[in-house]
Amino acid sequence: MTLNPAIILVQPQLGENIGKTARAMLNFGLTDLRMVSPRDGWPNPSAGPAASGADTVLDQAKVYATVAEAVADCHRVFAATVRDRDMPKPVATPQAAAQIVAEHDASDMNCGFLFGREASGLSNEDVSHADIVLTVPVNPSFGSLNLAQAVILIAYELFNITSTAEPVVPAVREGSASKGESEGLHQHLVDELISRGYFRSEGREATQQRTLRNLILNAGFSSQEVQTLRGVIKSLSRPKC
Amino acid sequence: MTLNPAIILVQPQLGENIGKTARAMLNFGLTDLRMVSPRDGWPNPSAGPAASGADTVLDQAKVYATVAEAVADCHRVFAATVRDRDMPKPVATPQAAAQIVAEHDASDMNCGFLFGREASGLSNEDVSHADIVLTVPVNPSFGSLNLAQAVILIAYELFNITSTAEPVVPAVREGSASKGESEGLHQHLVDELISRGYFRSEGREATQQRTLRNLILNAGFSSQEVQTLRGVIKSLSRPKC
């Protein structure tokens, strides 16, 4: 399953932001870019360079005169806005929105996401075309997402919901050593080895030391184990009795 | 609970990207920005304007000479990289990483995230300081996340995991009308009302029409119901027999 709802930019102002939006979209497999009356017309020469290779999205982009026309084939429309509105619409997070899109996709129904002008966002008139308000939960004292960032968060959630990759979650080990402790062990070991000419092969020293660091980190030693091992190294470094 | 792991930029190149990273962080409440040998020194005059108000993050940012020093107080370190590595490290998605950070936070252990240079990413030497590789699942044929975008995705997941906001998920209604059908009903109704002088109050016409559109959308009519209602309007518009 791949989800590919329409990303609809209402009167976007800068070509650069249109390009960045295309790049954000294609990272997560979205290709249906639509624009309602882009301020500087279309095509826009600033969009291509900002798309960093996502030209296929720009080439397929469609331009409409009104929001109504841009969403005509959609069955469920989301309006991305952080502002409180005097409108009785349900509110969804990006995660919930992705779930809704997936459910509509399963019933062969299209969805669309409206994103507003860079400076002023969506108007009440724009929002009146939507069923659901999409709001990204952000820091209440600093909410400042730009257009491409808002798009990438919904695109990411849409991709996530269809992704089967099972994340590896290593468990927390109680009392595990800090990086400073592990690095101290590593450095202690390396110093002792250097003074004994362990790193003989010219030019391979850095790789050999890195192998030792990985070996120590991957072992996941506790602080106590690191202390033990440093005692061991110290002991090994002394002359035999 | 708020999670605030260290975001560590290894030899970042452009001040603008450092500023954008700070902005991405603060949107989701992250404030612990660290840099390892920023290319153009620190402070960097290009960072502030790009931070769009997230100056508090830049003001508190710490600079280190080496990755080892930057992660010394961390108990679990993630290395953000998309490349396959010849290193035996577990791999986590942003979501899994957020879970791991939350678990460490509950045990009062710090975590850190290493992000590489804009042009070349993290070196094998950098990655050797990490326990876990952080990889964002992306479109296999177009993976092109910039620095601030990679940071914002992990920051978003960290904020999500602590957020208690329950998303509203309206159920799919089978046979629900498309936006084109709903708008057709709305326009039909408005046209008939205009020809009867319904919209009398000067300057309130747009608001009144928007109220009607919201009323129609929020009702969630099926295609069949829209047809029925259009028949009703047509009938009402005829003279009485």
Chai-1 contact restraints between the chains, C-beta under 6 A:
chainA,res_idxA,chainB,res_idxB,connection_type,confidence,min_distance_angstrom,max_distance_angstrom,comment,restraint_id
A,L26,B,F142,contact,1.0,0.0,6.0,A-B,restraint_1
A,N27,B,V138,contact,1.0,0.0,6.0,A-B,restraint_2
A,N27,B,N139,contact,1.0,0.0,6.0,A-B,restraint_3
A,N27,B,L145,contact,1.0,0.0,6.0,A-B,restraint_4
A,G29,B,N139,contact,1.0,0.0,6.0,A-B,restraint_5
A,S52,B,S144,contact,1.0,0.0,6.0,A-B,restraint_6
A,A68,B,E183,contact,1.0,0.0,6.0,A-B,restraint_7
A,V71,B,K179,contact,1.0,0.0,6.0,A-B,restraint_8
A,A72,B,K179,contact,1.0,0.0,6.0,A-B,restraint_9
A,A72,B,G180,contact,1.0,0.0,6.0,A-B,restraint_10
A,C74,B,K179,contact,1.0,0.0,6.0,A-B,restraint_11
A,H75,B,S176,contact,1.0,0.0,6.0,A-B,restraint_12
A,H75,B,S178,contact,1.0,0.0,6.0,A-B,restraint_13
A,P90,B,V168,contact,1.0,0.0,6.0,A-B,restraint_14
A,P90,B,P170,contact,1.0,0.0,6.0,A-B,restraint_15
A,V91,B,V168,contact,1.0,0.0,6.0,A-B,restraint_16
A,A92,B,P167,contact,1.0,0.0,6.0,A-B,restraint_17
A,A92,B,V168,contact,1.0,0.0,6.0,A-B,restraint_18
A,T93,B,P167,contact,1.0,0.0,6.0,A-B,restraint_19
A,A96,B,P167,contact,1.0,0.0,6.0,A-B,restraint_20
A,A96,B,V169,contact,1.0,0.0,6.0,A-B,restraint_21
A,E103,B,V172,contact,1.0,0.0,6.0,A-B,restraint_22
A,H104,B,V172,contact,1.0,0.0,6.0,A-B,restraint_23
A,S107,B,V172,contact,1.0,0.0,6.0,A-B,restraint_24
A,E125,B,R210,contact,1.0,0.0,6.0,A-B,restraint_25
A,S128,B,R210,contact,1.0,0.0,6.0,A-B,restraint_26
A,S128,B,R213,contact,1.0,0.0,6.0,A-B,restraint_27
A,S128,B,N214,contact,1.0,0.0,6.0,A-B,restraint_28
A,D131,B,L217,contact,1.0,0.0,6.0,A-B,restraint_29
A,P137,B,S163,contact,1.0,0.0,6.0,A-B,restraint_30
A,P137,B,A165,contact,1.0,0.0,6.0,A-B,restraint_31
A,V138,B,N27,contact,1.0,0.0,6.0,A-B,restraint_32
A,N139,B,N27,contact,1.0,0.0,6.0,A-B,restraint_33
A,N139,B,G29,contact,1.0,0.0,6.0,A-B,restraint_34
A,F142,B,L26,contact,1.0,0.0,6.0,A-B,restraint_35
A,S144,B,N27,contact,1.0,0.0,6.0,A-B,restraint_36
A,S144,B,S52,contact,1.0,0.0,6.0,A-B,restraint_37
A,L145,B,N27,contact,1.0,0.0,6.0,A-B,restraint_38
A,Q149,B,I152,contact,1.0,0.0,6.0,A-B,restraint_39
A,I152,B,Q149,contact,1.0,0.0,6.0,A-B,restraint_40
A,L153,B,Y156,contact,1.0,0.0,6.0,A-B,restraint_41
A,Y156,B,L153,contact,1.0,0.0,6.0,A-B,restraint_42
A,S163,B,P137,contact,1.0,0.0,6.0,A-B,restraint_43
A,A165,B,P137,contact,1.0,0.0,6.0,A-B,restraint_44
A,P167,B,A92,contact,1.0,0.0,6.0,A-B,restraint_45
A,P167,B,T93,contact,1.0,0.0,6.0,A-B,restraint_46
A,P167,B,A96,contact,1.0,0.0,6.0,A-B,restraint_47
A,V168,B,P90,contact,1.0,0.0,6.0,A-B,restraint_48
A,V168,B,V91,contact,1.0,0.0,6.0,A-B,restraint_49
A,V168,B,A92,contact,1.0,0.0,6.0,A-B,restraint_50
A,V169,B,A96,contact,1.0,0.0,6.0,A-B,restraint_51
A,V169,B,Q99,contact,1.0,0.0,6.0,A-B,restraint_52
A,P170,B,P90,contact,1.0,0.0,6.0,A-B,restraint_53
A,V172,B,E103,contact,1.0,0.0,6.0,A-B,restraint_54
A,V172,B,H104,contact,1.0,0.0,6.0,A-B,restraint_55
A,V172,B,S107,contact,1.0,0.0,6.0,A-B,restraint_56
A,S176,B,H75,contact,1.0,0.0,6.0,A-B,restraint_57
A,S178,B,H75,contact,1.0,0.0,6.0,A-B,restraint_58
A,K179,B,V71,contact,1.0,0.0,6.0,A-B,restraint_59
A,K179,B,A72,contact,1.0,0.0,6.0,A-B,restraint_60
A,K179,B,C74,contact,1.0,0.0,6.0,A-B,restraint_61
A,G180,B,A72,contact,1.0,0.0,6.0,A-B,restraint_62
A,E183,B,A68,contact,1.0,0.0,6.0,A-B,restraint_63
A,R210,B,S128,contact,1.0,0.0,6.0,A-B,restraint_64
A,R213,B,S128,contact,1.0,0.0,6.0,A-B,restraint_65
A,N214,B,S128,contact,1.0,0.0,6.0,A-B,restraint_66
A,L217,B,D131,contact,1.0,0.0,6.0,A-B,restraint_67
